[in-house]
């Protein structure tokens, strides 16, 4: 069946494709546009976001750290020495065009040494919001410590919202790591990937956020 290409990145990579009379399929590419790091069936390319912190620059102020990871070689670390709230927004905003109110899911894996952790979804219109910061906001949180914990929120995004953004919060003194941050329409099925650029794919995380890890032996052979 012939594929239809509905949208492309500025570099020419396909973002939204479909088969004839079939559902949309979205792709999210790594910064160097070498390989797709997320695939979502039932979404457009403009409606999905994924970050496993494998490349620098996605979060200004967040430390890219390799001491604790959920998948891949790196995670995002926030060290809080003041006891007050420390927050960072992703540098990436999704510019969406909804035809009706639509439920979105946002999620991530977090590891805390003590602080509670929050994940926020910020929703804005094209015009400045009344408070100058957000039109609507939704959050999910955990206080569990000492292990990787999956957190997920779901919220109905009004049709008039045109921009979405993720914020990560460390709420008190201590260290928190974040990994595998996702955002997509609730009806979409997202699969995400990490890679070693010199070897190949190192993990695949399915629609239920369960990860399969791939190892390589001598001569780069998969085992």
Legacy VTK file of the C-alpha trace (Angstrom):
# vtk DataFile Version 3.0
C-alpha trace
ASCII
DATASET POLYDATA
POINTS 223 float
0.000 0.000 0.000
1.360 3.409 -0.948
2.279 5.760 1.889
1.057 9.349 1.962
3.401 11.936 3.473
1.482 14.716 5.212
4.228 16.755 6.875
8.006 17.053 7.019
10.602 18.624 9.274
12.653 21.567 8.045
15.375 19.037 7.215
13.024 16.958 5.079
12.370 14.089 7.502
8.795 12.750 7.468
6.775 13.754 10.552
3.294 12.488 9.644
2.512 9.638 7.249
-0.411 7.308 6.554
-1.512 4.538 4.269
-4.484 5.184 2.013
-7.623 5.660 4.154
-5.720 4.685 7.324
-4.791 6.389 10.598
-2.020 8.955 10.877
1.400 7.832 12.067
3.774 10.373 13.640
7.549 10.382 14.038
9.784 12.346 16.393
13.446 12.552 15.343
16.654 13.011 17.312
18.369 16.390 17.158
20.733 15.342 14.365
17.779 13.928 12.363
19.587 10.596 12.005
16.873 8.319 13.384
13.356 8.466 14.826
13.276 8.244 18.618
9.479 8.058 18.895
6.677 6.669 16.743
2.980 7.230 17.500
0.076 5.602 15.685
-2.994 7.825 15.681
-1.243 11.194 15.996
0.301 13.920 13.875
3.952 14.851 14.073
3.078 18.215 15.614
1.244 16.492 18.499
4.015 14.331 20.001
7.106 14.938 22.133
9.765 12.610 23.543
13.044 13.161 25.347
15.337 10.558 26.911
18.099 13.136 27.555
20.527 11.453 25.175
21.436 14.765 23.545
22.326 18.105 25.094
20.275 21.243 24.719
16.671 20.193 25.221
16.396 21.600 28.770
18.334 24.730 29.708
19.664 24.344 33.267
19.125 20.584 33.579
22.306 18.510 34.096
22.759 15.652 31.619
23.955 12.837 33.865
25.034 9.213 33.359
25.018 7.983 36.989
21.348 6.933 36.962
19.347 6.187 33.820
16.090 4.496 32.986
16.962 3.910 29.328
19.916 4.994 27.240
23.155 6.467 28.587
21.874 9.686 30.167
19.077 11.197 32.235
18.217 14.744 33.287
19.335 15.638 36.818
18.078 18.483 39.028
20.086 19.129 42.191
18.224 21.240 44.764
20.398 22.795 47.491
18.014 25.522 48.684
14.975 23.512 49.740
12.715 25.649 47.563
11.136 24.553 44.318
13.496 24.153 41.327
11.778 23.954 37.940
12.771 23.746 34.281
10.773 23.888 31.055
11.619 21.942 27.937
13.007 24.201 25.223
10.568 22.535 22.824
6.982 23.814 22.503
4.497 21.817 20.457
2.516 23.971 18.036
-0.782 22.108 17.693
-3.961 22.676 15.675
-6.881 20.796 17.237
-10.281 20.423 15.602
-11.972 19.486 18.889
-11.147 19.203 22.595
-8.602 16.375 22.833
-7.235 14.324 25.724
-3.442 14.229 26.009
-1.168 12.046 28.133
2.159 13.238 29.482
4.518 10.998 31.425
8.045 10.248 32.538
10.253 8.124 34.761
11.737 9.763 37.868
14.226 8.788 40.582
14.352 10.833 43.785
16.726 10.813 46.743
14.064 12.479 48.883
12.191 15.368 47.259
8.709 15.040 45.868
8.589 15.355 42.095
6.080 16.925 39.715
5.531 16.847 35.992
3.499 19.704 34.460
1.748 20.197 31.136
1.461 23.887 30.213
-1.214 24.928 27.713
-1.251 28.283 25.925
-3.099 30.068 23.136
-1.416 32.127 20.450
-2.364 35.264 22.397
-0.650 35.944 25.736
-2.469 34.258 28.654
-4.102 36.418 31.345
-1.389 35.720 33.930
1.449 35.946 31.402
2.506 32.334 32.049
-0.172 29.820 31.066
-3.764 29.560 29.901
-4.224 26.179 31.591
-1.876 23.856 33.493
-2.110 20.273 34.724
0.280 18.263 36.891
1.055 14.807 38.224
3.364 13.992 41.140
5.060 11.312 43.234
6.732 11.237 46.657
8.276 7.773 46.226
12.050 7.632 46.629
14.945 5.278 46.029
13.810 3.711 42.741
12.651 4.597 39.258
8.941 5.501 39.339
6.604 6.020 36.406
4.384 9.116 36.608
1.619 9.951 34.155
-1.044 12.623 33.804
-3.995 12.921 31.469
-5.944 16.070 30.692
-8.474 17.313 28.164
-6.838 20.059 26.086
-9.363 22.629 24.795
-9.623 23.100 21.040
-8.451 26.721 21.242
-5.083 25.756 22.774
-2.274 26.036 20.222
0.900 25.403 22.266
1.970 22.688 24.733
5.062 22.438 26.918
6.450 20.137 29.653
7.912 21.354 32.964
9.832 19.175 35.457
10.006 20.066 39.166
12.234 19.110 42.106
10.254 20.337 45.117
12.789 20.309 47.997
16.423 19.713 48.964
17.928 16.669 47.285
18.495 15.238 43.824
16.012 14.026 41.232
16.617 12.335 37.889
14.144 12.415 34.980
14.068 10.164 31.936
11.874 9.170 28.984
9.487 12.131 28.997
6.499 11.589 26.675
3.608 13.708 25.427
0.966 12.569 22.929
-2.802 12.401 22.361
-4.326 9.802 24.700
-5.778 7.885 21.769
-2.350 7.463 20.144
-0.042 4.489 20.739
3.551 5.618 21.246
6.720 3.520 21.062
10.084 5.119 21.861
13.722 4.211 21.252
17.258 4.972 22.408
20.398 4.431 20.346
24.137 4.224 20.573
25.075 6.145 17.411
28.137 3.934 16.853
26.345 0.613 17.380
22.557 0.705 17.028
19.325 0.657 19.015
19.850 0.097 22.751
16.250 0.084 24.030
12.645 0.048 22.896
9.802 1.166 25.173
6.317 0.036 24.209
2.874 1.663 24.450
2.617 0.529 28.098
5.995 2.096 29.005
7.666 -1.301 29.368
11.244 -1.294 28.092
13.241 -3.953 26.260
17.020 -3.522 26.351
19.328 -4.632 23.573
22.961 -5.644 24.070
25.787 -6.012 21.579
28.796 -8.289 21.630
31.966 -8.453 19.640
31.898 -6.827 16.207
28.643 -5.041 17.126
26.540 -8.183 16.922
23.204 -8.187 18.734
22.802 -10.756 21.498
LINES 1 224
223 0 1 2 3 4 5 6 7 8 9 10 11 12 13 14 15 16 17 18 19 20 21 22 23 24 25 26 27 28 29 30 31 32 33 34 35 36 37 38 39 40 41 42 43 44 45 46 47 48 49 50 51 52 53 54 55 56 57 58 59 60 61 62 63 64 65 66 67 68 69 70 71 72 73 74 75 76 77 78 79 80 81 82 83 84 85 86 87 88 89 90 91 92 93 94 95 96 97 98 99 100 101 102 103 104 105 106 107 108 109 110 111 112 113 114 115 116 117 118 119 120 121 122 123 124 125 126 127 128 129 130 131 132 133 134 135 136 137 138 139 140 141 142 143 144 145 146 147 148 149 150 151 152 153 154 155 156 157 158 159 160 161 162 163 164 165 166 167 168 169 170 171 172 173 174 175 176 177 178 179 180 181 182 183 184 185 186 187 188 189 190 191 192 193 194 195 196 197 198 199 200 201 202 203 204 205 206 207 208 209 210 211 212 213 214 215 216 217 218 219 220 221 222
